[in-house]
Amino acid sequence: MTRWQANAIIVFVALIWGTTFVVQQTSMENIGPHYFTGVRFLLGALAVLPFALRDLRKLKRANRPLDRGDIIGLVVTGISMYLASILQQIGIMQTTVTNAAFLTAFYVPTVPVLAYLVFRTRPHWSVWPGGAMCVYGTYLLSGGDLSGLGAGDFWVMGSALFWAAQVVLIGVMVTRTNAPALVACAQFLITGILGTAMGAMTETFSVTDIYNAGFEILYAGIMSAGVAFTLQAVAQNYTEASDAAIIMSAEAVFAAIAGAWFLGERLAPAEYAGCGVILAAIIGVQLMPLMRRRRLQIAA
C-alpha cells in the first residue's frame, strides 16, 4: 500500500467518525455513556475477531509470538482509547456535535508533540502549520465563539489528549506487531470491558435501553469501531502518525455537515470557511513532502 492510498483510507475513516458524532449524541436519549461505550466496542471487537485470529495465526507461523512488551503496549493503547472514548461520550451529552468535533481536533497538534517527546520522531515541517490550520479551521467551524463553553466542552477537550496518545500508540503497535486487526481487536476489547464494567457500577442495565439505542450502537460499533478503527490501524502502517492526525481532523468537517443535515445545526459562512481551511491543511501536508522529494530527485 502506498502512502497516498493509506491517506485516502484515513479520509474515509474521518468520514465515518464525523457521522458517528451524530449517533453518539442521539444515543444518549436511550442509554448511558458507559454502557453505550462498552457495548459498542465489544461489538466492534466481535466484528474484527476473525481477522484478529488470522493475524494471531500468522504470528504463530512466523514464530513471532506476542512478548511482554507487546501485551503491555496493547493494554496501554486500549486504556488510552477507553479514556478518550468515555470522556468524549460524556462531553457530547452536554454540547453540540460541531463543538465536540472542534474540541476533539485539538489532538491534531498534540500528536506530533507526543511523537517527538516519546519516540524522538521528527515530522515534516509542514505538519506544524498544518496542525495550526486544522485548529483554526475547526475554530471557525464552531462559529468563532467559544465564550459559552460549558462542562461538556471541557470533557471533550480532555478526551483530545488521550486520542492523541491512541493515534501515536496504534502506529507504534501496528509497526511492532505487523498485526493491525489484532491491535484493533485488543483495544476494542479492553475499551468494551472497561466501559461495561463502569456501566455496571454507575448505570442501570436495561435490555430495552440497548434495543432503543440499537441503530446507534450498531453504527458506532460496527462502522466506527469495527471498520473505521481497524482501517486506521492498517493505514497507519504506511503513513506517519502526524500526517494521519491531520487528515483525521477532516472528521470535524464531516461532523459539521452531518450535524447540519440530521440535527439542524446549520453552518454559517465562517463555518464553511473553516471546512475550506481544514481541507487546505490536509492537501498541504500531503503535497509538501512530495514537492521536497521531487526537488531532491531533480537536484541529484
N, C-alpha and C positions, 0 to 999 in steps of 0.2 A: 504493500500500500504506500502511495506517495504522500508527501506532506499535504499537498493540496486536497487529495482525496480524504485524508484524515480530517482536515479542517472543514471540508464540506459536510462530513458526518456530524461534526460538532455543531454546525449551523442547524442541522436537523434536530439534534439534541436540544439546542436552545429553543427551537420551536415547540417541542413537546413540553419542556419545562415552563415556558412562558404561558402556555394554555393551562398548565396544571395549577397555576396560581388561582385560577377561577374556581376549579373544583375544590381546592384546598379551603377556599372561603365558604363556598356553598355547603360543603360537607358539615361545617360546624353548626348548621341548623339541626342536625340529627345525631351527632356523635361527638364525644370529647376529643381533644387534641392528642392525648396519649394513646388511646385505643385506635384512633384513626392512623396515627403514625405507625403503631405496632402492626396492625392488620395489613396495611398497605405494603409494608416492607417484607412481612412474612409471605405475602402473596407474590411479591417480586422475587424473593428467594426461591419460591416454588417454581416460578416460571423459568428461572435460569438454571435450576438444579441439574437438568440433564446435560447441559453444556459444561457446567462446573465439574460434574463427574467425568466427562470426557477429558477435560483438562487434567484432572487428577490421574486418570489412566495414562495420559501422555507423559506426565512427570514420572510415573512409576516405570514406564517402559524405558525412559531415558535415564533411569537410575538416579533421579534427582528428586528425592522426597523432600517435603517441606521440613526445614530445620527450625530451630527455636526462634531465630531471628525473623523468619518468615511469619511464624504464628504470632509473634508479638506485633509485627508490623500490621498484620491483618486485623488484629484486635484493636490497635490504636486507630487504624483507618475507620473501622466500624464505629468506635466510640465517637470519633470526630463527626461522622455522618449523623449519628443519633443526636448529638448535641446541636448540630446545625439544623437538623430537621425539626426537632421539637421546639427550639427557640423560635424558628420561623413560623411554625404552625400556631403556637400560642400568640405570636405577634399579629398574624394575619387575621385573627379573630377581631382585632381592635383597630384595624387600619384598612386602607383601600388596597386593591390589587396593584394599582400603579405605584403607590408609595412603597409597598412591600418589595416590588421588583426593583425600584430605585435603591432602596436601602440595602437590599441583598447584594447589589452590584458593587458595594464597597469591597467585596473580596477581590475585585479585579486588580487594583494596585497593591493589595496585600500579598497576592500570590508571588510576584517576583521578589518582593522583600523577604518573604519566608524562604523561598527557594535559595536566595543568596545567603541569608543568615545561617540556615541549617545545612545546606549542601554546597555552598560556595558556587552555585550555578549562576553564571553571568548571562542574563538575557540580552538579546539585541537591543541597541539603544532605543529603537522605535517603540519598545514596549512601554517605556515611561510616559512619553507624550500620549501614546495610545490609551494607556490606563487613565490618564488625566482627562482625556477627551470622553472616555466612557462615563466617568463620574459626572462630568459636566453635562453630557447628553442625558443621562438619567435624571440629573437635577432639573433640566428643562422638562423632561417627561413628567416630573412631579408637579409641574406648574410654576416652578421657580419660587415657591413659597413654602419654607419649612418651619415657619413660625408657630404652626399649630401642631407640632409633633407631640404625640401622646405616648402612653405607656406601650402600646402595641408597636409603635415605630422603634422604640428602643430595644424591645425584644428582638425585632428583626435585625437591627444593627448588630446586636450581639451574635446573631447567627452567622453574620458575614465572616467573622474571624474563623469560625470552625469550618465554613465552606471553603475558605482559602486553604486551611490545613488539609481538608479532604482532597482538594484538587492536587496539591503537591504530593500528598501521600499515595494517592492512587497511581500517579505517574511512576513513583518510585517502586511500588509493589508490583505493578504490571511489568516493569522492566526487570525487576529482580526475579520474578517467578516465571515470566512469559506465559502466564495463565490468566488472561483477562476475565473470563467467565467465572473462574474460581474466586478471584479477588472480588468481583462484583457480588457473587452469591454470599461470600463470607461477610461483607459489610452489610448486606441486606439482612442477613440472619441475625447479626448482632444488634442492629438497629431495631429489628422487629421484636426480638426478645426483650430488649430494654424498654421499648415503648409499651409492649403488652404488660410487662411487669409493673411499670409505673401506673398504667391504667388500672390494673387490679388494686393498687394501693390508694389511688386518688379519685377514681371514677366508678360509676355503676355500670356493670356489664349488662348489655341487652342485645339479644339477637335481633329484636325489632329495630333497634337503632342502626345496627350494622346493615340490615336489609334496606332500611330507608336511605342510607348513605351508600347503597350498593354501587350505583354508577360511579360516584366519585372515588370510592375505594378501588374499583376495578380499573378506572382510568389512571389514577395515581399509582396503583400497584403494578399493573402490567405495562402501561405505556411509559410513565415517568420513571419508575424503578426498574422493572424488568427489562424494558427496551432501552430507554434513554441512558441510564447509568451504566448499563453494560456496553452500549456503543461508546460511551465516554471512555470506559476502561480500555476498549480495543483501540480507539483512535489515539489516545494519549501515549500509546506505544510508538507512535510515528510522528509526534509533534511535541513541541515544548509546552510545559505547564503554563508558562506566561502567555504564550500565543493562545492556548486553549481557553484560558480565563477571559481574555479579551473577546474572543469570538463568542464564548458563552454568555457574555453580557448582553448579547442580542436578545436574550430571554426577556429583558426589560421592554424591548420594543414589542415583542410578541405578546407579552403580558398586557401592555397598554392597549394594544389592538383588541385582544380578547376581552379585556375589561370593558372597553367601549362597546364591543359587539354584543356580549352576553349580559353585562351588568349595567349598561347605560352610563359608564364612566367616560364621558365624551372628552375627546382630545381638543385642546386649544391650539392655535397656530404655533406657539412656543413649544408645545409638546411634540408636534410634528417635526419641528426643527431639531428637537432632541433625538428623534429617531434618525434624522439625517447625520447628526454628529457621531452617533454610535456607529452607523454604517460606514462613515468615512474613516473612523478609527480602525474598524475591522479590516477594511480594504488596505489601509496604510500599513498595518502591522504585517500583512501578508506580502505586500509588494516591496517594502523597503529592503528586507534581507535578500530578496531575489535580485533587486537592482544592484546591490553591493556585490553579490557573487558574479553578476554579469560583468560589472566593471573590472573585477579582478581577473576574470577569464580573458577579457579583451586586452588587459594590461600584460597578461602572461603571453 
